[in-house]
Amino acid sequence: MEYKDLAPIVQRAFQTGLDKTKTRFGGVNATGSLRKSIKAAPVQDGIEISMNSYGLMINEGTRPSKYAGGGKGNGNSPMVKSLLMWIDAKRIKPKFGTKLGLALAIRQSIWSNGIRANHWLDSVLDHMLDENSETYKYFEQMAVEDIEEQIIELIETLEGI
């Protein structure tokens, strides 16, 4: 099996699965950052998948944080910066206050309540195993080619007897 040929197929499957994922706030990939971060690279014994760490948080959800209640800040944290980008990408206009105030409020809500899991990665993996998926068809073709090679080797061995 050629993992270098399978890696781009797997990468596309994860990116497409992310594109199709919805939450009650719309698509998961508002800024495109998570989609761009998804990489599938061949390694010696398989394929290594990497992405921004919050992709796993979206999949698995988070529990409330031990930091809940400490809602002060000036917007310099990576989380607040990401929330500000998300607010801009979604074109959200605060009904009162500023975008920074909204981002700090969202951060506080995440800390206090956690994030509900949406299992987008699980859905992608399930789809990859569906017999109509590109990855399944690739595995099927590779299996046929492996069997053909084994039959040819067996015939050559039998001819030598």
C-alpha positions as CSV (number, residue, x, y, z in Angstrom):
1,M,0.0,0.0,0.0
2,E,1.3,3.4,-0.9
3,Y,0.6,5.8,2.0
4,K,1.8,8.7,-0.1
5,D,-1.1,8.2,-2.4
6,L,-3.6,7.7,0.4
7,A,-2.6,10.8,2.5
8,P,-4.2,13.4,0.2
9,I,-7.4,11.4,0.1
10,V,-7.5,11.2,3.9
11,Q,-6.7,14.9,4.2
12,R,-9.6,15.8,1.8
13,A,-11.9,13.5,3.7
14,F,-11.2,15.4,7.0
15,Q,-11.5,18.8,5.4
16,T,-14.7,17.9,3.6
17,G,-16.1,16.5,6.8
18,L,-15.2,19.6,8.7
19,D,-16.9,21.7,6.0
20,K,-20.2,19.8,6.4
21,T,-20.2,20.0,10.2
22,K,-22.7,22.4,11.7
23,T,-23.3,23.6,15.2
24,R,-26.1,25.8,16.5
25,F,-23.9,28.8,15.6
26,G,-23.4,27.7,12.0
27,G,-20.4,26.0,10.4
28,V,-17.5,25.0,12.6
29,N,-14.8,26.4,10.3
30,A,-15.8,30.1,10.4
31,T,-12.3,31.6,9.7
32,G,-10.9,28.7,7.7
33,S,-8.0,28.3,10.1
34,L,-8.9,24.8,11.3
35,R,-9.5,23.5,7.7
36,K,-6.1,24.9,6.6
37,S,-4.4,23.3,9.6
38,I,-5.5,19.7,8.7
39,K,-2.6,17.8,7.2
40,A,-2.2,14.1,6.4
41,A,1.3,13.0,5.9
42,P,2.6,9.5,5.1
43,V,4.8,7.9,7.7
44,Q,6.5,4.5,7.6
45,D,3.6,2.5,8.9
46,G,0.6,4.7,8.1
47,I,-0.6,8.2,7.9
48,E,-0.2,10.9,10.5
49,I,-3.0,13.5,10.8
50,S,-2.4,16.9,12.4
51,M,-4.5,19.9,13.0
52,N,-5.0,22.8,15.3
53,S,-5.6,21.4,18.8
54,Y,-9.1,23.0,19.1
55,G,-10.3,20.6,16.4
56,L,-10.2,17.9,19.0
57,M,-12.0,20.1,21.5
58,I,-14.8,20.7,19.0
59,N,-15.1,17.0,18.5
60,E,-15.0,15.9,22.1
61,G,-16.3,19.0,23.8
62,T,-14.9,20.5,27.0
63,R,-15.9,20.5,30.6
64,P,-16.3,23.7,32.6
65,S,-12.9,25.1,33.5
66,K,-11.3,25.5,36.9
67,Y,-10.7,29.1,35.8
68,A,-14.4,30.0,35.6
69,G,-15.1,33.2,37.4
70,G,-11.9,34.9,36.5
71,G,-13.4,36.9,33.6
72,K,-11.0,39.8,33.6
73,G,-8.7,40.4,30.6
74,N,-7.6,42.8,28.0
75,G,-7.9,40.6,24.9
76,N,-4.3,39.5,24.6
77,S,-4.9,35.8,25.3
78,P,-4.9,33.5,22.3
79,M,-8.4,32.4,23.2
80,V,-9.8,35.9,23.1
81,K,-7.9,36.7,19.9
82,S,-9.5,33.6,18.3
83,L,-12.9,34.5,19.6
84,L,-12.5,38.0,18.1
85,M,-11.6,36.5,14.7
86,W,-14.7,34.2,15.0
87,I,-16.9,37.2,15.8
88,D,-15.5,39.0,12.7
89,A,-15.9,35.9,10.5
90,K,-19.5,35.5,11.6
91,R,-20.1,39.3,11.2
92,I,-21.6,39.4,14.7
93,K,-22.4,42.9,15.9
94,P,-22.8,43.2,19.7
95,K,-26.2,44.6,20.7
96,F,-24.4,46.5,23.4
97,G,-20.8,46.9,24.4
98,T,-17.8,46.1,22.2
99,K,-16.5,43.1,20.3
100,L,-13.9,42.6,23.0
101,G,-16.6,42.6,25.7
102,L,-18.5,40.0,23.7
103,A,-15.3,37.9,23.3
104,L,-14.6,38.1,27.0
105,A,-18.3,37.1,27.7
106,I,-18.0,34.1,25.4
107,R,-14.8,33.1,27.0
108,Q,-16.4,33.2,30.4
109,S,-19.3,31.2,29.2
110,I,-17.0,28.5,27.7
111,W,-15.1,28.4,31.0
112,S,-18.3,28.2,33.1
113,N,-20.3,25.8,30.9
114,G,-17.8,24.0,28.6
115,I,-18.4,23.2,25.0
116,R,-20.9,20.6,23.7
117,A,-19.2,17.8,21.7
118,N,-20.3,17.6,18.1
119,H,-18.2,14.5,17.1
120,W,-17.2,15.8,13.6
121,L,-14.0,13.6,13.6
122,D,-16.0,10.5,14.5
123,S,-18.4,11.3,11.6
124,V,-15.5,11.7,9.2
125,L,-14.0,8.3,10.3
126,D,-17.4,6.6,9.9
127,H,-17.8,8.1,6.4
128,M,-14.3,6.9,5.4
129,L,-15.4,3.4,6.1
130,D,-18.6,3.7,4.1
131,E,-18.3,1.6,0.9
132,N,-19.1,4.6,-1.3
133,S,-16.3,6.8,0.1
134,E,-13.1,7.6,-1.8
135,T,-11.0,6.1,1.0
136,Y,-12.9,2.8,1.0
137,K,-12.6,2.6,-2.8
138,Y,-8.9,3.2,-2.5
139,F,-8.5,0.4,0.1
140,E,-10.6,-1.9,-2.0
141,Q,-8.5,-1.2,-5.1
142,M,-5.3,-1.8,-3.1
143,A,-6.7,-5.1,-1.7
144,V,-7.5,-6.2,-5.3
145,E,-4.0,-5.3,-6.4
146,D,-2.4,-7.2,-3.5
147,I,-4.5,-10.3,-4.2
148,E,-3.5,-10.1,-7.9
149,E,0.2,-9.9,-6.9
150,Q,-0.2,-12.9,-4.6
151,I,-1.9,-15.0,-7.3
152,I,0.9,-14.1,-9.8
153,E,3.5,-15.1,-7.3
154,L,1.7,-18.4,-6.6
155,I,1.4,-19.2,-10.3
156,E,5.1,-18.4,-10.8
157,T,6.0,-20.6,-7.9
158,L,3.8,-23.5,-9.2
159,E,5.4,-23.2,-12.7
160,G,8.8,-23.6,-11.1
161,I,7.9,-26.9,-9.5
